[in-house]
Amino acid sequence: MSSVLTLKRAAVSPVGHVVEFSDAPGGESRVVAHVERELPEGGIPAYLAARKSGVRSFVLWADGERRSRLATLVTESASDGVATYRVLGAQGEPIGTLVREQAMYGKGLRTRWTVAQTGCPEAVGLKGRIFWWYVWWLLFPVQVAIGVGSLLSGGGDVARGPRRIIWRAGREVPLEFFSDDDEVHVHAPWVDWRLAAALSALIRTFDGWLGTPWDDKRK
């Protein structure tokens, strides 16, 4: 049985975004965390300047009134396309580490995501499948033409690159990211849901120029 975590815009919460949890794909969901940027000294301008190099920082609150923390994501390092993030519990205890290696900067041609949870096997996932990247690049000239037409006419729809991620830890698949609905599916019972929730929020901060990163708002 797999559980599902999805970052969504909050309908009521003043925090802005929430993570919804479902016990199974297509099942009834409930809000388990309220997600908010944690701004550095210097406020929003400083955060936006730092995020250009991959820096991210946000809090998972248990409630929309910010009375209780569930977890915090902080940046350990970010340079040359490789960023390491630590996910900490309510008392600052380590839950796990998330590493993003941007395509062409890290260990391959696809963006690489590594999930390491304390006391558990390391899981590695690559963004998109080779076949679909091959197809996307073959169609890239057409996408450029559509993009230019969209700018001139206000219409058209440019296809985004492949975004699905499958994490593997040996022969096990503990996590998957499904890009159609922006869902993180948790298959392994040992995965801490707070780490998976932080992962679902972190991935959405790298939506790219065709997406809508939730953490790049100006106010």
N, C-alpha and C positions, 0 to 999 in steps of 0.2 A: 504494500500500500504506500502510495506517495502523497506527501502533503505539498501544498502550493502556497507560495508567498508572492504577493504582487504589490508594487508601489502604485498608489493612486492619489489623485488630487482629492483633498479632504472636502466633504460637502459642508461641514459645519465647523470643524476644529480650527482655531485661530493659528495653529502651527503651519497649516498649508498642505501637507502631504501625510498620508498614512500608509502603513503596510497592512494589507489584509491577509488573513490566514485561512486556508481551507484544508480539511482533512483529506480531501481527494480531489483530483481534477474534475471540474464541473460541479463540485459540491458547494454547499452553503458556506459563505465566508464571513469572517468577523474581523474587526480591527484589533490588532495586537500591539501596534506601535505607532506613535506619532513622530514624524521625521522633520528635523529642523537643522539648518546650517548652524554651526557653532563658529561665530565670527571672531577673528583675531583682533588684537589691538590695531586700530585703524579702520575697523568696521567693514562695511560692504566693499568699498574701493580696494582695501588691502586683500580681502578674500578673492575678489575677481582677478586682481593682478596675480596672486599666487596660483590660482587654479589653472592659469595658462601653462604652467610647467607641470601640472598634474597633481598639485596639492589639493586635498579635500579634507573637510572636517565637519561632522554632523553628529547629532544626538538622536537616539531612539528613546522617546518618552513613553511612559506607561499610560499617560493621559494627556489630553489636549491642554490642560492647565499647567503643564510642566512641573507637577508636584513630585514626580518620581522618575529617575532615570532607569532605563533597562540596559542600555549599552551606549558606548561612544566610539566613533571611528576617528582616528587621528592619523596624520601622515608621519611616517617614520623617516622617509626619504623620497625625493622625487627629482630626477635629473636624467637627461639624455634618453627620454622616452620610457624610462623604467621607474615605477613608483611602488613603494611598499607602504601598506596601511596596517595599523594595529587596531583590533577591535577589543575594547575593554568592557568589563561588566560594570554593574552599578557601583561597586566599591573600588573600581580601578583595577580589578584582577584581569589577567589576560584570558581572552576567549580564543583568539586565533589571529592569523595574519592573512592578508590578501595582497597579492602582488600582481600588478598589471605591467606587461612588457609590450609596448606598442609595436605593431608590425614594422619590420625593417630595422628596428632599434634593438630588439631583444634577440631571441634565439631562432627566429624564423620569419617567414613571409606573412604569417598571420598573427594577429594580436593574441598574446598568451596570458591566461589568467591562472594563477596558482592559489589554491585555498589550503591553508595549513591550520588545523585546529589542534590545540594543546592535547597531547596524548593520543592523537588519532593519525591515520595515514595521510600523507600529502596527496592532494588531488590536483590534476593539471587539465585545463581545458583550452581549446583553440577556437577562436572566433570564426564561424562559418566552416563549411565543408569545401575541400579543394575543388570538387566538381562544380559547385555553384559559383565559386569565385572565378573559375575558368569561364563559365557562361557569362557572368556579369562583366568581366573584362572584354569579352568578345563583343558585347553589346554597348561598351562604354562610348564609342563614337555616337551611337544613336541617343544615348542618355545625355550627352553634351548638347546635341541638337535640340532635344526636348527641353533641357534646362534653359537654353538661350531663348527658345520660343516662349517658355513660361515667363521669363523676365519681360519680354516684349509685349505679350498679350495678357498676362495674368492668369493663364490657363496651363494645362498640362500637368503631368505627374511623373516625376523622376523616381526610378526604382532605387531603393537603398541597397547597399551591399549586404551580403549574407551576414546574419548576426547570431544565429543559433550557436550555443556553446554546450558541449558535452564534457563534463569533468570525469576523468578516470583516475582511479587509485588502484593500481594493479589491474585485476580483472573486474573490479567493481566500478559501477557508475553511481556515485553518491549524489550528484547534482546535475541538473540540466537547466539551461536558460532557453525558453521558447520565445522568439522575438515577435511572433504574431500578436501575442497578448502581454508581452513583457513579463512573463511569469518565471520564477525560479521554482523548479520542482525538486523536492528533497526526497531521495529514494532510500538513503541509508539512515537507520534509526539512530546512529551515533552522531549525526550532524546536529550541532547546537542551533536551534531555530533563530537565535539572536544573530549568530554569524551569517546565516542564510538571509536574514532580513537586512542586515547591513550590506551584504553582497547585492541584493536586489536593488537597494537604493544607490549603491556605488555605480553599478553598471549603467543606470539611467543618467548619471552625470556625464557619461561619455557617449551621448546620443549622436554627436557629430552635427554637421551643419544642416543635415536634413531632419534631424530630430529636435526634441525640445528638452534639453537638460533642465531638471527642476531646480538646480542650485545656482543658475547663472542670472537670476533675476536682479534687477538693479535697485530694488527697494524691498 
